[in-house]
């Protein structure tokens, strides 16, 4: 079973994705976790630079070694350079998140690809938080085709705009400022709704009333999935 969970900010995507993974015992791919990992890599990069700036690789720098004894140092430099590269993506992602904009597709898709190539994700997975617009859904389909995966269902959590805003404000997250929350909701309605048409045309869309208690929403999803097999 291969699923994506879509919906606006505050629709309950993370809650339902985690619940489905537990119920069906399948792994989760979370775009939010991917972004957090990138930002953590950014912090690791800055920590390394602060601790030993003279050894931290700068842009276009390539460490060189002349003997087998240098291999350890080369590997350490390469490791730091990898962290630096990933942290650069994290820095880009954070700048988008702070303004309520959608993060660059290339950043997310590359991370999703890494996950899907793992053996644990061969047959079953739930992807939460991505795609958000029709163009991203098409890009994801291309990626899945390349990897030999076939998406079973896109589960849309339908929640009124006012409910999404209230839910976001109740979470008390650092980036859930009123203006950012409103921007996310507006972004969803302006740019995300066409994704429903994309999946509906491919007969892979399941629409769920998300304006219910989480347990009721999850049971509705499970019932639809079991009857749609």
Phi, psi and omega per residue, in radians:
X1 nan 2.174 -3.120
X2 -2.189 2.071 -2.987
X3 -2.293 2.624 2.918
X4 -2.129 2.523 3.104
X5 -1.936 2.137 -3.117
X6 -2.179 2.701 -3.129
X7 2.790 2.919 -3.131
X8 -1.268 2.982 3.096
X9 -1.090 2.211 -3.108
X10 1.593 0.079 -3.122
X11 -1.349 -0.279 -3.134
X12 1.747 0.395 -3.090
X13 -1.043 -0.842 -3.088
X14 -1.111 -0.772 -3.138
X15 -1.052 -0.814 -3.104
X16 -1.249 -0.642 3.109
X17 -1.100 -0.792 3.126
X18 -1.126 -0.677 3.121
X19 -1.132 -0.715 3.123
X20 -1.166 -0.680 3.118
X21 -1.097 -0.701 3.117
X22 -1.186 -0.777 -3.080
X23 -1.129 -0.804 -3.078
X24 -1.648 -0.041 -3.137
X25 0.976 0.956 3.122
X26 -2.250 2.743 -3.059
X27 -1.359 2.740 -3.118
X28 -1.919 2.424 2.944
X29 -2.029 1.991 -3.082
X30 -1.970 2.149 3.118
X31 -1.139 -0.577 3.098
X32 -1.104 -0.730 3.121
X33 -1.156 -0.658 3.091
X34 -1.027 -0.808 -3.135
X35 -1.144 -0.687 3.098
X36 -1.095 -0.705 3.107
X37 -1.082 -0.696 3.120
X38 -1.113 -0.769 -3.125
X39 -1.175 -0.627 3.057
X40 -1.096 -0.690 3.098
X41 -1.110 -0.628 3.082
X42 -1.082 -0.768 3.124
X43 -1.122 -0.695 3.107
X44 -1.097 -0.704 3.117
X45 -1.080 -0.778 -3.130
X46 -1.171 -0.621 3.134
X47 -1.153 -0.724 3.123
X48 -1.121 -0.752 -3.133
X49 -1.097 -0.672 -3.132
X50 -1.232 -0.604 -3.091
X51 -1.321 -0.730 -3.132
X52 -2.518 1.254 -3.066
X53 -1.069 -0.501 -3.114
X54 -1.217 -0.382 3.130
X55 -1.713 -0.183 -3.067
X56 -1.305 2.188 -3.051
X57 -1.167 2.302 3.081
X58 -1.567 3.018 -3.129
X59 -1.028 2.337 3.136
X60 1.202 0.164 3.110
X61 -1.482 2.410 3.137
X62 -2.249 1.988 -3.134
X63 -1.185 2.500 -3.112
X64 -2.156 2.588 3.098
X65 -2.392 2.650 -3.081
X66 -2.052 0.032 -3.141
X67 -2.675 2.955 3.119
X68 -1.104 -0.466 3.139
X69 -1.176 -0.354 -3.123
X70 -1.454 -0.177 -3.024
X71 -1.020 -0.713 3.134
X72 -1.052 -0.750 3.125
X73 -1.161 -0.668 3.124
X74 -1.104 -0.781 3.135
X75 -1.088 -0.660 3.123
X76 -1.150 -0.736 3.091
X77 -1.093 -0.742 -3.132
X78 -1.118 -0.677 3.117
X79 -1.094 -0.762 3.140
X80 -1.169 -0.632 3.121
X81 -1.163 -0.661 3.101
X82 -1.106 -0.749 3.098
X83 -1.085 -0.718 -3.136
X84 -1.081 -0.742 -3.131
X85 -1.138 -0.794 -3.126
X86 -1.164 -0.609 3.137
X87 -1.189 -0.522 3.086
X88 -1.093 -0.734 3.077
X89 -1.115 -0.693 3.107
X90 -1.085 -0.672 3.114
X91 -1.132 -0.721 3.086
X92 -1.114 -0.805 -3.128
X93 -1.047 -0.739 -3.102
X94 -1.118 -0.656 -3.138
X95 -1.120 -0.599 3.084
X96 -1.256 -0.761 -3.102
X97 -1.077 -0.652 -3.065
X98 -1.201 -0.355 3.123
X99 -1.858 0.064 3.118
X100 1.378 0.187 3.130
X101 -1.473 2.828 3.071
X102 -1.337 2.428 -3.117
X103 -1.316 2.629 -3.119
X104 -0.911 2.317 -3.095
X105 -1.043 -0.694 -3.080
X106 -1.045 -0.617 -3.129
X107 -1.129 -0.829 -3.098
X108 -1.247 -0.804 -3.073
X109 -1.075 -0.677 3.136
X110 -1.136 -0.662 3.115
X111 -1.225 -0.672 3.086
X112 -1.103 -0.704 3.127
X113 -1.052 -0.726 3.114
X114 -1.039 -0.746 -3.141
X115 -1.144 -0.808 -3.047
X116 -1.192 -0.308 3.104
X117 -1.439 -0.146 3.096
X118 -1.346 2.580 -3.070
X119 -1.080 -0.564 -3.112
X120 -1.138 -0.344 -3.072
X121 -1.835 0.276 -3.037
X122 -1.160 -0.770 -2.981
X123 -1.928 -0.508 -3.038
X124 -2.472 2.466 3.035
X125 -2.978 2.774 3.012
X126 -2.141 2.211 3.107
X127 -1.852 2.154 -3.074
X128 -2.104 2.337 3.079
X129 1.621 -0.055 3.133
X130 -2.746 2.374 0.100
X131 -1.446 2.904 3.131
X132 -2.080 -0.347 3.120
X133 -2.347 2.880 -3.051
X134 -1.056 -0.677 -3.128
X135 -1.113 -0.645 3.098
X136 -1.187 -0.662 3.114
X137 -1.083 -0.705 3.117
X138 -1.159 -0.740 3.100
X139 -1.099 -0.685 3.091
X140 -1.116 -0.716 3.120
X141 -1.072 -0.710 3.093
X142 -1.064 -0.759 3.126
X143 -1.101 -0.790 -3.136
X144 -1.096 -0.690 3.096
X145 -1.076 -0.763 3.139
X146 -1.084 -0.584 -3.090
X147 -1.613 -0.027 3.134
X148 1.365 0.440 3.103
X149 -1.831 2.556 3.071
X150 -2.155 2.104 3.134
X151 -1.231 2.306 3.111
X152 -1.504 -0.929 -3.073
X153 -2.551 2.552 2.922
X154 -1.859 2.036 -3.074
X155 -1.719 2.019 -3.118
X156 -1.744 2.103 3.080
X157 -1.589 1.837 -3.068
X158 -1.526 1.999 -3.088
X159 -2.366 2.354 3.104
X160 -1.024 2.640 -3.095
X161 -1.001 -0.804 -3.103
X162 -1.078 -0.636 3.136
X163 -1.173 -0.739 3.129
X164 -1.071 -0.762 -3.141
X165 -1.092 -0.801 -3.128
X166 -1.093 -0.733 3.139
X167 -1.085 -0.755 3.140
X168 -1.092 -0.736 -3.105
X169 -1.190 -0.497 -3.129
X170 -1.350 -0.248 -3.089
X171 -1.360 -0.390 3.123
X172 1.016 0.667 3.057
X173 -1.459 2.660 -3.069
X174 -0.998 -0.609 -3.079
X175 -1.668 0.155 3.140
X176 -1.640 0.864 3.031
X177 -1.269 2.624 -3.056
X178 -0.912 -0.788 -3.094
X179 -1.189 -0.576 3.124
X180 -1.292 -0.705 3.088
X181 -1.038 -0.818 -3.134
X182 -1.089 -0.654 -3.141
X183 -1.152 -0.710 3.122
X184 -1.088 -0.788 -3.126
X185 -1.114 -0.743 3.106
X186 -1.106 -0.705 3.100
X187 -1.062 -0.717 3.135
X188 -1.054 -0.867 -3.086
X189 -1.242 -0.519 -3.130
X190 -1.383 -0.623 -2.941
X191 -2.167 -0.260 -3.016
X192 -1.728 -0.570 -3.075
X193 -0.940 -0.681 3.118
X194 -1.007 -0.310 3.106
X195 -1.135 -0.469 3.109
X196 -1.135 -0.712 3.103
X197 -1.141 -0.663 3.141
X198 -1.031 -0.896 -3.113
X199 -1.299 -0.535 3.122
X200 -1.142 -0.700 3.112
X201 -1.089 -0.505 3.137
X202 -1.647 0.130 3.101
X203 0.957 0.757 3.118
X204 -2.193 0.309 -3.071
X205 -1.806 2.241 2.986
X206 -2.062 2.083 -3.130
X207 -1.754 2.233 -3.088
X208 -2.120 2.411 3.031
X209 -1.263 1.850 -3.103
X210 -1.508 -0.049 -3.134
X211 -1.589 1.012 3.125
X212 -2.491 2.961 3.011
X213 -1.006 2.530 -3.084
X214 -0.908 -0.687 -3.121
X215 -1.122 -0.681 3.126
X216 -1.186 -0.706 3.108
X217 -1.068 -0.806 -3.115
X218 -1.110 -0.723 3.135
X219 -1.116 -0.658 3.079
X220 -1.085 -0.734 3.124
X221 -1.104 -0.850 -3.104
X222 -1.049 -0.761 -3.140
X223 -1.073 -0.743 3.134
X224 -1.176 -0.712 3.141
X225 -1.111 -0.739 -3.110
X226 -1.204 -0.601 3.138
X227 -1.443 -0.252 -3.119
X228 -1.645 -0.067 -3.100
X229 -1.263 nan nan
